Amino acid sequence: MGKLDGQVAIVTGAAQGIGAAYAQALSDHGASVVLTDILDANPVAEQIRKSNGRAIALKTDVTSTESVREAIKATMDEFEGIDILVNNAALFANLSLKPFEDIPEEEWDKVMDVNIKGLFLCSREVLPAMRSRGRGKIINISSGTVVNGAAMMLHYVTSKAAVLGFTRSLARELGASNICVNALSPGLTSSEGVEAHPAYAEEVRSAIAQMRCIKREQEPEDLLGALIFLASSDSDFMTGQNMLVDGGHYMY
């Protein structure tokens, strides 16, 4: 018996990296999984199906109401319910580090659209399905950069700080509907996007690892225990909280 048997989970930004790991973990614990992304998430969904999981992949733009609604309809048509939403889609690995005065206005707007508006639209559109179930888990992905105020990426850090405010306020609104809203904040994680980013070369990741209590690079798998805790009944009396998982890099 898996902790999530009979449940349906949507993971945004699930075509690769941490999002793909989240989707696989939810499936491993028994959930039927919907992988959404502007990229092709079919290879990840196929891998889940090969391991006897239930999964579909949908091309979805989280900044578009129409696109998100189409994804919710497809989910309901396929699985007839929604129990878990993991708001993972975000712009990060494709952003270059730069002083805040050099951030183009259009880049600022795009980061806010994906990283904040996307949470709003996805959370809003899953709400009727969760209320019809009488329960739900919304897990918003923030970042450890909020804790230390990382420089040279003001738009990203600002957006991830907004995720925490969004989480707390939404938790207040949805508690009476038995819907828990929590945040998960990873440290710098060695995903495909990070490893390909020139600012996070191996020597940089190694230096960050030495700042942690647990002195190694963080892998996507390090986040999965916290994710399943937040998605399962183990966290039924926990809402409006933020879990920082970074090997003891930051403490607050």
N, C-alpha and C positions, 0 to 999 in steps of 0.2 A: 504493500500500500504506500503510495506516495503522498506527501503532504498536500499536494495540489490536485489530487485525483478528482476528475469531474469538473474542473474549473477551466475557464477560458481566459487567456492572457494576450494582450496586445503589447508588442514592443516596438517603439518607433526607433528609426535609425538602426535597424537590425541586420543590414546587409553585410556588415563586417565588424571587426574589432570587438569592443566591449559589448555592443548591442547584440551581436551574434552569439557571444558567450552567454548573455542573459537569456536569450531565447532558448538555447540548448539546455541551460540549467532548469528553466521553468518546465520544459518538456520532460527532462529527466525525473522531475518530481511529480509528473502526472498530468500537467496542464496541456490542453490543446492551445497551440500558439499561432498567433497572427503576426507575421513579420512585415512591418511597413518601412519603406525607405524610398527616396527618390532614385536610388540605385537599384540594381537588380538583386533582390534578396532570395531569388529562387534556388541558387546553389545551397544556401544555408537551410532553407526549408526542406530541400531534397535530402540533405544530410540527416536532418531530424527524422524524416520519414523512413530513411534507411535504418535508423536505430529504433524503429517501431513507434515513433511518436506521431502525433497528428499536428500538421502545420500547413499553413498556406502563406504565400508571399503576395503582397500587394504594393504596387507602385503608388506612393502617396506623398503629397506635398503638405507637410504639417502647417504651412502658412496659409493654406487655401481651405476655406470652409467647405466648398464643394468637394474637394479631394478627400478631406477628412470624413465628411458624411458618406461618401461612396465607400470608404474603407469600413466604416461602422456598419453600413448596410450589408456589405459583403461578409463581414464577420457574423452578423446575425443570421444571414441566409445559410452560412456554412455550419455554425456552431450553436446558434439559437440562444446566445447569452454572452455577457462579458462580466468577468469578476475582477480582473487585474489589468491595470494600465501602467506600463513603465514608460514614462516620458524621458526617453534617452536621446532622441534626435537633437543634435546641436552642431554649431560650427565651432571648431577648435583647431583640428590638425591642419586645416588648410589656411589658417591665419598666420601671417608673418608677424614677428615681434616688431613693434615700432613705438616711438614716443606718441603720447595721446594726441598731440597737435598735428601729427602726420596721418592720423586715421581718416580716410575719406568718409564723408558724410554717408555716402551710399553703403559703404562697408559697415559702418555703425548701424544703420537701419536694417541691413540684412541680418546681422548678428541678433539684434533685438527681435526681429520677425521670427527667426527660427527658434532661438533659445528661450523666448518668453511667450510670444504670441502662439507659438506651436503648443506649448503647455496649456494655454487657455483654451484653444480650440479643441484639442483632443480631450481635455477633461470635461469640457462642456458637452461634447457630443457623446461621450460614454455614459453620462449621468443617467439618462432615462433607463438604459439597460441595467445599470447597477441598482438603481432604485427598484426596478421590477424584481430583482433578485433578493432585495432586502439586505444587501451587503456590498462591499467593494473595497479594493485596495488600489490607491493611486500612489505610485512611487516616482518622485521627481528626482532627476539626477542633477545635483549641484556640483561643487568642486572644492577641493582643499585650497585653491587659490584665494577663495573668499576669506579664509582665516588669516592668511599672511598678507593679503593685498598685493599680489604679484604685480610687478611693474611691467610696462611695455605691452600690456594686453588689456587696456582699460575697458574696452567694450565687452570682452569676454568675461572678465571678473565682475563687472557691473551686472551683466546678464545673469550670472550664476548667483550673485548676492540676491537679485530679484527673485530667483527660484525659491530661496528660503522664505522671503516675505509672502510669496504666493502660496507656499506650502502651509504656513501657519494660518493665514487668513482663510484659505479654503478648508482647512481642517475644522475651523470654528463653524463654518457654514454647513458642512456635511456630516458632522458628528451625529446629529439627530437621525440621519438616514443610515446609520451604521456603516458609513464609508470612512475608512482611515486614510489619511493623507500624510505621507512622510517623505523625507528627502534622504538620499544616499549621496555622500560626497567622496569620490575617489581622490587619492593622490595621483601624481603623475604615473600613468600606467603604460606599460610597454605593449601597446597595441600596434597594428600595422601603420596607422596614421602617424603615431608618435615616432616610431622607429624611422619613418621616412622623412620626418621633419628636420630640416637642417639645424634648427635651434636646439634639438634634443638628441644630439649625437651620443654615441655610446659613453663617451667620457663624461658628458653632462649628466646622463642618467645614473652613471656610477657614482658621481659626486653627490647627487641627491640621495642615493641609496645610503651613503655613509652618514647622512644627517638623520636617518631614521633610527629608532630603537631596534628595529629588525632590519639589519643592514644588508638588504638586497633590493633588486628592482621589483616593483610591483607588477604583477601579471593580472590579466582579466579574471583569472580563476580566484584571485584573492578577494574579489567582490561578491562572489556567488553565495556564500553563506549568509551575508547580511541581506542580500536581495531576497533569498528564499524566506528568511525570517520575516521580512517586511511584507512579503506576498502571502504568507500563510497565516493560519489561525494563531500561531505563536505570538503574534503582535496585535491581537485583537483589541487590547486595551491600551494601545500606544498610538498616538496621532499628533500631528503638528511638530514632529521631532526631526532632527538631522543626525544621521549616523556618518561619522568621519572614519573612513577606512584607508589608512595610508602608512601602516607599519610604525606608527608612533612618530611621524615627522612633525606634525603639529598637534598641540594639545590645548583644549579650551573648554 
